[in-house]
């Protein structure tokens, strides 16, 4: 089971994130700890942010006003970055989360990680890869909009990748094989918990992006591994299938 972080600070770039995804984002972060700092940035005088108002009240998110000082510069991005750095040096934060599809935050994410602090990223599938790979874990917001506005729960949208689709994903297959190789015993068996830890420490991978809540479910579906479940400990081990 993934260890929980005590305190998580969430920064939301409302110009680049849909209000429909925010409940799912907070719900996902709650699996890792308490999101006790929630800030949403934008120019709240603009009509395009009106849909956010209800979400701010419902989810206890603090709106941060930032006027547009120039047509060609995003002052919101700058303020978010400054506030993140302030928190980094003045508060005891166990993890940061950035909800944005803007790659301009990549240096901020790298700076936070340099302090040994985990960074969760959330953004649309169009998010530039440099920002995605800079995060400890990155989740597509399209996968977190599965509940209607009246529901207290937000479920992951059930669009699971098939085993065939995942086997054709060269990046995913290489990641899983490498994680197994790095954690396997002399007989080629690797404990799934150790494999998950290796993956979390070495990539921005999330099972959510493939439609699965747990790594074990993805492993069963992809069909690349022999699987052994210890009846007493309930721990799963896998090894690479031999052709």
MIDOSE-1310 file (N, C-alpha, C; in nm, 2 decimals, decimal comma, always signed):
residues 243
xxxx	+0,08/-0,12/+0,00/+0,00/+0,00/+0,00/+0,09/+0,12/+0,00; +0,05/+0,22/-0,08/+0,13/+0,35/-0,09/+0,12/+0,42/+0,04; +0,24/+0,46/+0,10/+0,24/+0,54/+0,22/+0,17/+0,68/+0,20; +0,10/+0,72/+0,30/+0,03/+0,85/+0,29/+0,12/+0,96/+0,33
xxxx	+0,10/+1,07/+0,26/+0,17/+1,20/+0,30/+0,09/+1,27/+0,40; +0,15/+1,34/+0,49/+0,08/+1,41/+0,60/+0,01/+1,54/+0,54; +0,08/+1,62/+0,47/+0,03/+1,75/+0,43/+0,06/+1,76/+0,28; -0,04/+1,79/+0,20/-0,03/+1,82/+0,06/-0,08/+1,95/+0,02
xxxx	+0,00/+2,03/-0,06/-0,04/+2,16/-0,10/-0,08/+2,15/-0,25; -0,20/+2,19/-0,28/-0,25/+2,19/-0,42/-0,26/+2,33/-0,48; -0,19/+2,34/-0,60/-0,20/+2,47/-0,67/-0,27/+2,44/-0,80; -0,37/+2,52/-0,83/-0,46/+2,50/-0,95/-0,45/+2,62/-1,04
xxxx	-0,41/+2,59/-1,16/-0,40/+2,69/-1,27/-0,54/+2,68/-1,34; -0,63/+2,77/-1,30/-0,77/+2,76/-1,35/-0,78/+2,79/-1,50; -0,68/+2,86/-1,56/-0,69/+2,89/-1,70/-0,66/+2,76/-1,78; -0,60/+2,66/-1,72/-0,56/+2,54/-1,79/-0,61/+2,41/-1,74
xxxx	-0,71/+2,42/-1,65/-0,77/+2,30/-1,59/-0,92/+2,32/-1,59; -1,00/+2,22/-1,63/-1,14/+2,22/-1,62/-1,19/+2,21/-1,48; -1,29/+2,29/-1,45/-1,36/+2,28/-1,32/-1,42/+2,14/-1,29; -1,45/+2,07/-1,40/-1,51/+1,94/-1,39/-1,42/+1,84/-1,34
xxxx	-1,29/+1,86/-1,34/-1,19/+1,77/-1,29/-1,14/+1,78/-1,15; -1,17/+1,90/-1,09/-1,11/+1,93/-0,96/-1,16/+1,84/-0,85; -1,28/+1,79/-0,85/-1,33/+1,70/-0,74/-1,25/+1,57/-0,76; -1,23/+1,52/-0,88/-1,15/+1,40/-0,90/-1,01/+1,41/-0,86
xxxx	-0,95/+1,53/-0,88/-0,81/+1,56/-0,84/-0,80/+1,55/-0,69; -0,88/+1,62/-0,62/-0,88/+1,61/-0,47/-0,90/+1,47/-0,42; -1,00/+1,40/-0,48/-1,03/+1,27/-0,44/-0,91/+1,18/-0,46; -0,84/+1,19/-0,57/-0,72/+1,11/-0,59/-0,61/+1,15/-0,49
xxxx	-0,59/+1,27/-0,47/-0,48/+1,31/-0,37/-0,51/+1,27/-0,23; -0,64/+1,25/-0,20/-0,68/+1,20/-0,07/-0,63/+1,06/-0,04; -0,60/+0,99/-0,14/-0,54/+0,85/-0,12/-0,40/+0,86/-0,07; -0,34/+0,98/-0,07/-0,20/+0,99/-0,03/-0,18/+1,08/+0,10
xxxx	-0,29/+1,15/+0,13/-0,27/+1,24/+0,25/-0,38/+1,34/+0,26; -0,36/+1,44/+0,34/-0,46/+1,55/+0,36/-0,42/+1,67/+0,27; -0,51/+1,71/+0,19/-0,49/+1,83/+0,10/-0,53/+1,95/+0,18; -0,45/+1,99/+0,27/-0,48/+2,10/+0,36/-0,46/+2,24/+0,31
xxxx	-0,38/+2,25/+0,20/-0,37/+2,38/+0,13/-0,42/+2,37/-0,01; -0,52/+2,45/-0,04/-0,59/+2,44/-0,17/-0,60/+2,58/-0,23; -0,53/+2,61/-0,33/-0,53/+2,74/-0,39/-0,56/+2,74/-0,54; -0,65/+2,82/-0,58/-0,69/+2,83/-0,73/-0,65/+2,97/-0,78
xxxx	-0,58/+2,97/-0,89/-0,53/+3,10/-0,94/-0,59/+3,13/-1,07; -0,62/+3,26/-1,09/-0,68/+3,31/-1,21/-0,73/+3,45/-1,20; -0,77/+3,51/-1,31/-0,83/+3,64/-1,31/-0,98/+3,63/-1,30; -1,03/+3,64/-1,17/-1,17/+3,61/-1,14/-1,27/+3,71/-1,20
xxxx	-1,22/+3,81/-1,26/-1,31/+3,91/-1,33/-1,35/+3,86/-1,46; -1,29/+3,75/-1,51/-1,32/+3,70/-1,64/-1,43/+3,60/-1,64; -1,52/+3,61/-1,74/-1,63/+3,53/-1,75/-1,60/+3,38/-1,77; -1,48/+3,35/-1,83/-1,45/+3,21/-1,85/-1,42/+3,13/-1,73
xxxx	-1,41/+3,20/-1,61/-1,38/+3,13/-1,49/-1,51/+3,12/-1,40; -1,62/+3,17/-1,45/-1,74/+3,17/-1,37/-1,78/+3,03/-1,32; -1,76/+2,93/-1,40/-1,79/+2,79/-1,36/-1,71/+2,74/-1,24; -1,60/+2,81/-1,21/-1,52/+2,76/-1,10/-1,58/+2,80/-0,96
xxxx	-1,66/+2,91/-0,96/-1,71/+2,97/-0,83/-1,77/+2,86/-0,74; -1,86/+2,78/-0,79/-1,93/+2,68/-0,71/-1,84/+2,58/-0,66; -1,74/+2,54/-0,74/-1,64/+2,44/-0,69/-1,55/+2,50/-0,58; -1,52/+2,62/-0,59/-1,43/+2,68/-0,48/-1,50/+2,67/-0,35
xxxx	-1,63/+2,70/-0,35/-1,71/+2,70/-0,22/-1,73/+2,56/-0,18; -1,76/+2,47/-0,27/-1,79/+2,33/-0,23/-1,67/+2,26/-0,18; -1,56/+2,28/-0,23/-1,44/+2,21/-0,20/-1,34/+2,29/-0,11; -1,38/+2,40/-0,06/-1,30/+2,48/+0,03/-1,16/+2,52/-0,03
xxxx	-1,17/+2,57/-0,15/-1,05/+2,61/-0,22/-1,04/+2,76/-0,22; -0,92/+2,81/-0,18/-0,90/+2,95/-0,17/-0,87/+3,01/-0,31; -0,95/+3,11/-0,36/-0,92/+3,17/-0,48/-0,82/+3,28/-0,47; -0,72/+3,28/-0,56/-0,62/+3,38/-0,56/-0,63/+3,47/-0,69
xxxx	-0,66/+3,60/-0,67/-0,68/+3,69/-0,78/-0,55/+3,73/-0,84; -0,54/+3,73/-0,97/-0,43/+3,78/-1,04/-0,47/+3,85/-1,17; -0,46/+3,98/-1,18/-0,50/+4,05/-1,30/-0,40/+4,03/-1,41; -0,44/+4,05/-1,53/-0,35/+4,03/-1,64/-0,28/+4,17/-1,67
xxxx	-0,15/+4,17/-1,64/-0,08/+4,30/-1,65/-0,04/+4,32/-1,80; -0,03/+4,21/-1,87/+0,01/+4,22/-2,01/-0,06/+4,12/-2,09; -0,09/+4,15/-2,22/-0,16/+4,05/-2,30/-0,08/+3,93/-2,34; +0,05/+3,95/-2,34/+0,14/+3,84/-2,38/+0,21/+3,77/-2,27
xxxx	+0,18/+3,80/-2,15/+0,25/+3,74/-2,03/+0,14/+3,69/-1,94; +0,17/+3,56/-1,89/+0,07/+3,50/-1,79/+0,11/+3,53/-1,65; +0,06/+3,63/-1,59/+0,09/+3,67/-1,45/+0,05/+3,56/-1,35; -0,05/+3,49/-1,39/-0,10/+3,38/-1,30/+0,01/+3,28/-1,28
xxxx	+0,08/+3,24/-1,39/+0,18/+3,14/-1,37/+0,29/+3,19/-1,28; +0,33/+3,31/-1,30/+0,44/+3,37/-1,21/+0,40/+3,37/-1,07; +0,27/+3,41/-1,04/+0,23/+3,41/-0,90/+0,22/+3,27/-0,84; +0,17/+3,18/-0,91/+0,17/+3,04/-0,86/+0,31/+2,99/-0,83
xxxx	+0,41/+3,02/-0,92/+0,54/+2,98/-0,90/+0,60/+3,04/-0,77; +0,58/+3,17/-0,75/+0,63/+3,24/-0,64/+0,57/+3,18/-0,51; +0,44/+3,16/-0,51/+0,37/+3,11/-0,39/+0,42/+2,97/-0,36; +0,45/+2,89/-0,46/+0,50/+2,75/-0,44/+0,64/+2,76/-0,37
xxxx	+0,72/+2,85/-0,42/+0,85/+2,86/-0,36/+0,85/+2,91/-0,22; +0,75/+3,00/-0,19/+0,74/+3,05/-0,05/+0,70/+2,94/+0,04; +0,60/+2,86/+0,00/+0,56/+2,74/+0,08/+0,67/+2,64/+0,10; +0,75/+2,62/+0,00/+0,86/+2,53/+0,00/+0,96/+2,57/+0,12
xxxx	+0,98/+2,69/+0,14/+1,08/+2,74/+0,24/+1,02/+2,78/+0,37; +0,89/+2,80/+0,38/+0,83/+2,85/+0,50/+0,73/+2,75/+0,57; +0,69/+2,65/+0,50/+0,59/+2,55/+0,56/+0,65/+2,41/+0,55; +0,60/+2,33/+0,64/+0,64/+2,19/+0,64/+0,54/+2,11/+0,55
xxxx	+0,57/+2,10/+0,42/+0,48/+2,03/+0,32/+0,54/+1,90/+0,28; +0,46/+1,79/+0,29/+0,52/+1,66/+0,25/+0,51/+1,63/+0,11; +0,41/+1,70/+0,04/+0,40/+1,68/-0,11/+0,33/+1,80/-0,17; +0,37/+1,83/-0,29/+0,30/+1,93/-0,37/+0,22/+1,87/-0,48
xxxx	+0,12/+1,94/-0,53/+0,04/+1,90/-0,64/+0,01/+2,02/-0,73; +0,04/+2,01/-0,86/+0,01/+2,11/-0,95/-0,09/+2,06/-1,06; -0,20/+2,14/-1,06/-0,30/+2,10/-1,16/-0,29/+2,21/-1,27; -0,23/+2,17/-1,38/-0,21/+2,25/-1,50/-0,17/+2,17/-1,62
xxxx	-0,20/+2,23/-1,74/-0,15/+2,16/-1,86/-0,04/+2,25/-1,92; +0,02/+2,33/-1,84/+0,12/+2,43/-1,89/+0,26/+2,38/-1,85; +0,35/+2,36/-1,95/+0,48/+2,32/-1,93/+0,57/+2,42/-1,86; +0,52/+2,54/-1,85/+0,60/+2,65/-1,78/+0,63/+2,62/-1,64
xxxx	+0,56/+2,53/-1,58/+0,58/+2,49/-1,44/+0,68/+2,38/-1,42; +0,74/+2,34/-1,53/+0,84/+2,23/-1,52/+0,96/+2,27/-1,43; +1,02/+2,39/-1,44/+1,13/+2,42/-1,35/+1,09/+2,43/-1,20; +0,96/+2,47/-1,17/+0,92/+2,47/-1,04/+0,91/+2,33/-0,98
xxxx	+0,85/+2,24/-1,06/+0,84/+2,10/-1,02/+0,98/+2,04/-0,99; +1,07/+2,07/-1,08/+1,21/+2,02/-1,06/+1,27/+2,07/-0,94; +1,25/+2,20/-0,91/+1,30/+2,26/-0,79/+1,25/+2,20/-0,66; +1,12/+2,18/-0,66/+1,06/+2,11/-0,54/+1,11/+1,97/-0,52
xxxx	+1,12/+1,90/-0,63/+1,18/+1,76/-0,62/+1,32/+1,76/-0,57; +1,39/+1,86/-0,60/+1,53/+1,87/-0,56/+1,54/+1,87/-0,41; +1,44/+1,91/-0,34/+1,43/+1,91/-0,20/+1,39/+1,78/-0,14; +1,37/+1,68/-0,23/+1,32/+1,55/-0,18/+1,17/+1,54/-0,15
xxxx	+1,10/+1,63/-0,21/+0,95/+1,64/-0,19/+0,88/+1,59/-0,31; +0,78/+1,50/-0,29/+0,71/+1,44/-0,40/+0,62/+1,54/-0,47; +0,60/+1,53/-0,60/+0,51/+1,63/-0,67/+0,42/+1,55/-0,76; +0,29/+1,57/-0,73/+0,18/+1,51/-0,81/+0,14/+1,61/-0,92
xxxx	+0,13/+1,56/-1,05/+0,09/+1,65/-1,16/-0,04/+1,60/-1,21; -0,13/+1,70/-1,25/-0,26/+1,67/-1,31/-0,27/+1,76/-1,43; -0,31/+1,71/-1,55/-0,33/+1,79/-1,66/-0,40/+1,71/-1,77; -0,43/+1,78/-1,88/-0,50/+1,72/-1,99/-0,39/+1,64/-2,07
xxxx	-0,45/+1,55/-2,16/-0,36/+1,46/-2,24/-0,27/+1,54/-2,33; -0,30/+1,67/-2,36/-0,22/+1,75/-2,44/-0,11/+1,82/-2,37; -0,10/+1,79/-2,24/+0,01/+1,85/-2,16/+0,15/+1,81/-2,22; +0,24/+1,91/-2,24/+0,37/+1,88/-2,29/+0,45/+1,78/-2,20
xxxx	+0,52/+1,69/-2,27/+0,58/+1,58/-2,20/+0,69/+1,62/-2,09; +0,76/+1,73/-2,11/+0,86/+1,77/-2,01/+0,80/+1,79/-1,87; +0,67/+1,85/-1,87/+0,61/+1,87/-1,74/+0,56/+1,74/-1,68; +0,51/+1,65/-1,77/+0,46/+1,52/-1,72/+0,57/+1,44/-1,66
xxxx	+0,69/+1,43/-1,73/+0,79/+1,34/-1,68/+0,87/+1,40/-1,56; +0,85/+1,53/-1,54/+0,92/+1,60/-1,43/+0,85/+1,56/-1,29; +0,72/+1,53/-1,30/+0,64/+1,50/-1,18/+0,67/+1,36/-1,13; +0,65/+1,34/-1,00/+0,67/+1,21/-0,94/+0,56/+1,12/-1,00
xxxx	+0,44/+1,17/-1,01/+0,33/+1,10/-1,07/+0,24/+1,19/-1,15; +0,20/+1,16/-1,27/+0,12/+1,25/-1,35/+0,00/+1,17/-1,39; -0,12/+1,24/-1,37/-0,25/+1,18/-1,41/-0,33/+1,27/-1,50; -0,38/+1,21/-1,61/-0,46/+1,28/-1,70/-0,60/+1,32/-1,64
xxxx	-0,63/+1,45/-1,65/-0,76/+1,49/-1,58/-0,88/+1,43/-1,65; -0,87/+1,39/-1,78/-0,98/+1,33/-1,85/-1,02/+1,20/-1,78; -0,93/+1,14/-1,70/-0,96/+1,02/-1,63/-1,03/+1,04/-1,50; -1,04/+1,17/-1,46/-1,10/+1,20/-1,33/-1,23/+1,28/-1,33
xxxx	-1,30/+1,26/-1,44/-1,43/+1,34/-1,45/-1,54/+1,24/-1,47; -1,55/+1,14/-1,39/-1,65/+1,03/-1,40/-1,77/+1,05/-1,32; -1,78/+1,15/-1,24/-1,90/+1,17/-1,16/-1,98/+1,29/-1,19; -2,11/+1,29/-1,17/-2,18/+1,42/-1,20/-2,16/+1,51/-1,08
xxxx	-2,21/+1,64/-1,10/-2,18/+1,74/-1,00/-2,25/+1,72/-0,87; -2,35/+1,63/-0,86/-2,43/+1,61/-0,74/-2,38/+1,50/-0,66; -2,28/+1,43/-0,71/-2,23/+1,31/-0,64/-2,12/+1,35/-0,54; -2,11/+1,28/-0,43/-2,01/+1,31/-0,33/-1,88/+1,23/-0,36
xxxx	-1,89/+1,13/-0,46/-1,78/+1,05/-0,49/-1,75/+1,07/-0,64; -1,62/+1,07/-0,67/-1,57/+1,08/-0,80/-1,50/+0,95/-0,84; -1,54/+0,88/-0,94/-1,48/+0,76/-0,98/-1,39/+0,78/-1,10; -1,29/+0,69/-1,12/-1,21/+0,70/-1,24/-1,30/+0,66/-1,36
xxxx	-1,29/+0,73/-1,47/-1,37/+0,69/-1,58/-1,32/+0,56/-1,63; -1,42/+0,47/-1,65/-1,39/+0,33/-1,68/-1,36/+0,31/-1,83; -1,24/+0,36/-1,87/-1,20/+0,34/-2,01/-1,07/+0,26/-2,00; -1,08/+0,14/-1,97/-0,96/+0,06/-1,95/-0,89/+0,02/-2,08
xxxx	-0,76/+0,03/-2,08/-0,68/-0,01/-2,20/-0,68/-0,17/-2,19; -0,70/-0,22/-2,31/-0,70/-0,37/-2,32/-0,55/-0,42/-2,30; -0,54/-0,55/-2,28/-0,41/-0,61/-2,27/-0,33/-0,59/-2,40; -0,40/-0,61/-2,51/-0,33/-0,59/-2,64/-0,28/-0,45/-2,65
xxxx	-0,36/-0,35/-2,62/-0,32/-0,21/-2,63/-0,20/-0,18/-2,54; -0,20/-0,23/-2,42/-0,09/-0,20/-2,33/+0,03/-0,27/-2,38; +0,02/-0,39/-2,43/+0,14/-0,46/-2,48/+0,20/-0,39/-2,60; +0,13/-0,31/-2,67/+0,18/-0,23/-2,78/+0,24/-0,10/-2,74
xxxx	+0,22/-0,07/-2,61/+0,28/+0,06/-2,55/+0,42/+0,03/-2,51; +0,52/+0,06/-2,60/+0,66/+0,03/-2,57/+0,71/+0,09/-2,44; +0,67/+0,21/-2,41/+0,72/+0,28/-2,29/+0,67/+0,20/-2,17; +0,54/+0,16/-2,17/+0,49/+0,09/-2,05/+0,56/-0,05/-2,03
xxxx	+0,57/-0,12/-2,14/+0,63/-0,25/-2,14/+0,77/-0,25/-2,09; +0,85/-0,15/-2,14/+0,99/-0,14/-2,09/+1,00/-0,10/-1,95; +0,90/-0,01/-1,90/+0,90/+0,03/-1,76/+0,87/-0,09/-1,67; +0,78/-0,17/-1,70/+0,74/-0,29/-1,62/+0,86/-0,39/-1,62
xxxx	+0,91/-0,42/-1,74/+1,02/-0,51/-1,74/+1,15/-0,47/-1,66; +1,18/-0,34/-1,68/+1,29/-0,28/-1,60/+1,27/-0,29/-1,45; +1,14/-0,26/-1,41/+1,11/-0,26/-1,27/+1,12/-0,40/-1,21; +1,08/-0,50/-1,29/+1,09/-0,64/-1,25/+1,24/-0,68/-1,24
xxxx	+1,32/-0,65/-1,34/+1,46/-0,68/-1,34/+1,53/-0,63/-1,22; +1,50/-0,50/-1,18/+1,56/-0,44/-1,07/+1,52/-0,49/-0,93; +1,41/-0,56/-0,93/+1,36/-0,61/-0,80/+1,35/-0,76/-0,78; +1,38/-0,83/-0,89/+1,36/-0,98/-0,89/+1,47/-1,05/-0,81
xxxx	+1,43/-1,17/-0,76/+1,52/-1,25/-0,69/+1,60/-1,34/-0,79; +1,68/-1,44/-0,74/+1,76/-1,52/-0,83/+1,68/-1,60/-0,93; +1,55/-1,62/-0,90/+1,47/-1,71/-0,98/+1,38/-1,62/-1,07; +1,40/-1,49/-1,07/+1,32/-1,41/-1,16/+1,19/-1,36/-1,11
xxxx	+1,16/-1,39/-0,98/+1,03/-1,34/-0,92/+1,06/-1,21/-0,85; +0,96/-1,12/-0,87/+0,97/-0,99/-0,81/+0,84/-0,96/-0,73; +0,85/-0,91/-0,61/+0,74/-0,88/-0,53/+0,67/-0,75/-0,59; +0,54/-0,76/-0,60/+0,47/-0,65/-0,67/+0,48/-0,52/-0,59
xxxx	+0,48/-0,53/-0,46/+0,50/-0,40/-0,38/+0,63/-0,34/-0,41; +0,74/-0,42/-0,42/+0,87/-0,36/-0,45/+0,87/-0,31/-0,59; +0,81/-0,37/-0,68/+0,80/-0,32/-0,82/+0,73/-0,19/-0,83; +0,62/-0,18/-0,75/+0,54/-0,05/-0,75/+0,63/+0,06/-0,69
xxxx	+0,70/+0,03/-0,59/+0,79/+0,13/-0,53/+0,90/+0,18/-0,62; +0,96/+0,08/-0,69/+1,06/+0,12/-0,79/+1,00/+0,21/-0,90; +0,88/+0,17/-0,95/+0,82/+0,25/-1,05/+0,79/+0,39/-1,01; +0,73/+0,40/-0,88/+0,70/+0,53/-0,83/+0,82/+0,62/-0,81
xxxx	+0,94/+0,56/-0,78/+1,06/+0,64/-0,76/+1,13/+0,67/-0,89; +1,10/+0,61/-1,00/+1,18/+0,62/-1,12/+1,10/+0,68/-1,24; +0,97/+0,71/-1,22/+0,89/+0,76/-1,33/+0,77/+0,83/-1,28; +0,69/+0,89/-1,38/+0,57/+0,96/-1,35/+0,45/+0,87/-1,38
xxxx	+0,47/+0,74/-1,39/+0,36/+0,65/-1,42/+0,25/+0,65/-1,32; +0,13/+0,63/-1,37/+0,01/+0,61/-1,29/-0,08/+0,51/-1,36; -0,13/+0,42/-1,28/-0,22/+0,32/-1,34/-0,35/+0,39/-1,38; -0,39/+0,50/-1,32/-0,51/+0,57/-1,36/-0,52/+0,60/-1,50
xxxx	-0,40/+0,64/-1,56/-0,40/+0,68/-1,70/-0,43/+0,57/-1,80; -0,43/+0,44/-1,75/-0,46/+0,33/-1,83/-0,60/+0,27/-1,79; -0,67/+0,34/-1,69/-0,80/+0,30/-1,65/-0,81/+0,20/-1,54; -0,70/+0,18/-1,47/-0,69/+0,09/-1,36/-0,66/+0,16/-1,22
xxxx	-0,73/+0,11/-1,12/-0,70/+0,17/-0,99/-0,58/+0,11/-0,92; -0,55/-0,01/-0,95/-0,44/-0,08/-0,89/-0,34/-0,14/-0,99; -0,21/-0,14/-0,95/-0,11/-0,20/-1,04/-0,14/-0,35/-1,06; -0,19/-0,42/-0,96/-0,21/-0,56/-0,97/-0,32/-0,59/-1,08
xxxx	-0,42/-0,50/-1,09/-0,52/-0,52/-1,19/-0,46/-0,50/-1,33; -0,37/-0,40/-1,35/-0,31/-0,38/-1,48/-0,22/-0,50/-1,51; -0,14/-0,55/-1,42/-0,05/-0,66/-1,44/-0,13/-0,78/-1,49; -0,24/-0,81/-1,42/-0,32/-0,92/-1,46/-0,37/-0,91/-1,61
xxxx	-0,41/-0,79/-1,65/-0,47/-0,77/-1,78/-0,37/-0,76/-1,89; -0,25/-0,72/-1,86/-0,15/-0,70/-1,97/-0,10/-0,83/-2,02; -0,10/-0,94/-1,94/-0,07/-1,07/-1,99/+0,08/-1,10/-2,02; +0,17/-1,03/-1,96/+0,31/-1,05/-1,99/+0,38/-1,13/-1,88
xxxx	+0,31/-1,16/-1,77/+0,38/-1,21/-1,65/+0,31/-1,33/-1,60; +0,39/-1,43/-1,54/+0,34/-1,53/-1,45/+0,31/-1,47/-1,32; +0,20/-1,51/-1,25/+0,16/-1,44/-1,13/+0,15/-1,55/-1,02; +0,20/-1,51/-0,90/+0,19/-1,60/-0,78/+0,13/-1,52/-0,67
xxxx	+0,03/-1,57/-0,60/-0,03/-1,50/-0,49/-0,01/-1,58/-0,36; +0,06/-1,53/-0,27/+0,09/-1,60/-0,14/-0,04/-1,60/-0,06; -0,09/-1,72/-0,03/-0,22/-1,73/+0,04/-0,22/-1,67/+0,18; -0,10/-1,68/+0,25/-0,09/-1,63/+0,38/-0,08/-1,48/+0,39
xxxx	+0,02/-1,43/+0,32/+0,05/-1,28/+0,32/-0,04/-1,20/+0,23; -0,10/-1,27/+0,13/-0,18/-1,21/+0,02/-0,09/-1,12/-0,07; +0,04/-1,14/-0,06/+0,13/-1,06/-0,15/+0,14/-1,12/-0,29; +0,15/-1,04/-0,39/+0,16/-1,09/-0,52/+0,30/-1,08/-0,57
xxxx	+0,35/-1,18/-0,64/+0,48/-1,18/-0,71/+0,46/-1,21/-0,85; +0,55/-1,16/-0,94/+0,54/-1,19/-1,08/+0,68/-1,22/-1,14; +0,68/-1,28/-1,25/+0,80/-1,30/-1,33/+0,76/-1,30/-1,47; +0,86/-1,27/-1,56/+0,84/-1,26/-1,70/+0,81/-1,39/-1,76
xxx	+0,70/-1,39/-1,84/+0,67/-1,52/-1,91/+0,77/-1,56/-2,01; +0,80/-1,69/-2,02/+0,90/-1,74/-2,11/+0,82/-1,78/-2,24; +0,87/-1,73/-2,35/+0,80/-1,76/-2,48/+0,83/-1,91/-2,52
